Amino acid sequence: MMCFIATLVVKPEKAAEFERLQRELKQLTHDNEPDTWVYDVIRHRERPNTYVVYASFKDEAAFEYHQKTDFHDRLVPPILDCLAEEMDLQFYDGI
């Protein structure tokens, strides 16, 4: 198993668009990627423009598949355009 945790700070005026795009990405990931076990997005309670994306994959191949889906290619660039700063992306291995 491999996972990533990404912390993203979004431009305030782009928060609604960011959330809409992330909801779509989450739904498509759940519907089309059985080896992506978790894809979830949460918003910080006290810093409303700060989000965390957590994803868990069966293995590296499942992560690579996720990166190459047509919907990932379509949705991630506009998601990144919503960011106020570079995301903090960390990778983890399951134990």
Contacts in CASP RR format, 6 or more apart in sequence:
PFRMAT RR
TARGET T0000
AUTHOR 0000-0000-0000
METHOD contacts of the structure
MODEL  1
MMCFIATLVVKPEKAAEFERLQRELKQLTHDNEPDTWVYDVIRHRERPNT
YVVYASFKDEAAFEYHQKTDFHDRLVPPILDCLAEEMDLQFYDGI
1 37 0 8 1.000
1 56 0 8 1.000
1 57 0 8 1.000
1 58 0 8 1.000
1 59 0 8 1.000
1 93 0 8 1.000
1 94 0 8 1.000
2 56 0 8 1.000
2 57 0 8 1.000
2 59 0 8 1.000
2 60 0 8 1.000
2 63 0 8 1.000
2 91 0 8 1.000
2 92 0 8 1.000
2 93 0 8 1.000
2 94 0 8 1.000
3 38 0 8 1.000
3 54 0 8 1.000
3 55 0 8 1.000
3 56 0 8 1.000
3 57 0 8 1.000
3 91 0 8 1.000
3 92 0 8 1.000
3 93 0 8 1.000
3 94 0 8 1.000
4 53 0 8 1.000
4 54 0 8 1.000
4 55 0 8 1.000
4 63 0 8 1.000
4 89 0 8 1.000
4 90 0 8 1.000
4 91 0 8 1.000
4 92 0 8 1.000
5 52 0 8 1.000
5 53 0 8 1.000
5 54 0 8 1.000
5 89 0 8 1.000
5 90 0 8 1.000
5 92 0 8 1.000
6 52 0 8 1.000
6 53 0 8 1.000
6 87 0 8 1.000
6 88 0 8 1.000
6 89 0 8 1.000
6 90 0 8 1.000
7 50 0 8 1.000
7 51 0 8 1.000
7 52 0 8 1.000
7 87 0 8 1.000
7 88 0 8 1.000
8 18 0 8 1.000
8 50 0 8 1.000
8 51 0 8 1.000
8 52 0 8 1.000
8 53 0 8 1.000
8 83 0 8 1.000
8 87 0 8 1.000
8 88 0 8 1.000
9 49 0 8 1.000
9 50 0 8 1.000
9 51 0 8 1.000
9 83 0 8 1.000
9 84 0 8 1.000
9 85 0 8 1.000
9 87 0 8 1.000
10 18 0 8 1.000
10 49 0 8 1.000
10 50 0 8 1.000
10 51 0 8 1.000
10 82 0 8 1.000
10 83 0 8 1.000
10 84 0 8 1.000
11 49 0 8 1.000
11 82 0 8 1.000
11 83 0 8 1.000
11 84 0 8 1.000
12 49 0 8 1.000
14 81 0 8 1.000
14 82 0 8 1.000
15 48 0 8 1.000
15 49 0 8 1.000
15 82 0 8 1.000
17 78 0 8 1.000
17 82 0 8 1.000
18 51 0 8 1.000
18 79 0 8 1.000
18 82 0 8 1.000
19 41 0 8 1.000
19 43 0 8 1.000
21 75 0 8 1.000
21 78 0 8 1.000
21 79 0 8 1.000
21 82 0 8 1.000
22 41 0 8 1.000
22 51 0 8 1.000
22 53 0 8 1.000
22 79 0 8 1.000
23 41 0 8 1.000
24 71 0 8 1.000
24 75 0 8 1.000
25 39 0 8 1.000
25 71 0 8 1.000
25 72 0 8 1.000
25 75 0 8 1.000
25 76 0 8 1.000
25 79 0 8 1.000
26 39 0 8 1.000
26 40 0 8 1.000
26 41 0 8 1.000
28 69 0 8 1.000
28 71 0 8 1.000
28 75 0 8 1.000
29 36 0 8 1.000
29 39 0 8 1.000
29 55 0 8 1.000
29 66 0 8 1.000
29 69 0 8 1.000
29 71 0 8 1.000
30 36 0 8 1.000
30 39 0 8 1.000
32 69 0 8 1.000
32 71 0 8 1.000
33 39 0 8 1.000
33 62 0 8 1.000
33 65 0 8 1.000
33 66 0 8 1.000
33 69 0 8 1.000
35 57 0 8 1.000
35 58 0 8 1.000
35 59 0 8 1.000
35 61 0 8 1.000
35 62 0 8 1.000
35 65 0 8 1.000
36 55 0 8 1.000
36 56 0 8 1.000
36 57 0 8 1.000
36 58 0 8 1.000
36 62 0 8 1.000
36 66 0 8 1.000
37 56 0 8 1.000
37 57 0 8 1.000
37 58 0 8 1.000
38 54 0 8 1.000
38 55 0 8 1.000
38 56 0 8 1.000
39 53 0 8 1.000
39 54 0 8 1.000
39 55 0 8 1.000
40 53 0 8 1.000
40 54 0 8 1.000
40 55 0 8 1.000
41 51 0 8 1.000
41 52 0 8 1.000
41 53 0 8 1.000
42 51 0 8 1.000
42 52 0 8 1.000
42 54 0 8 1.000
43 50 0 8 1.000
43 51 0 8 1.000
44 50 0 8 1.000
44 51 0 8 1.000
44 52 0 8 1.000
49 84 0 8 1.000
55 63 0 8 1.000
55 66 0 8 1.000
57 63 0 8 1.000
57 66 0 8 1.000
66 72 0 8 1.000
80 87 0 8 1.000
END
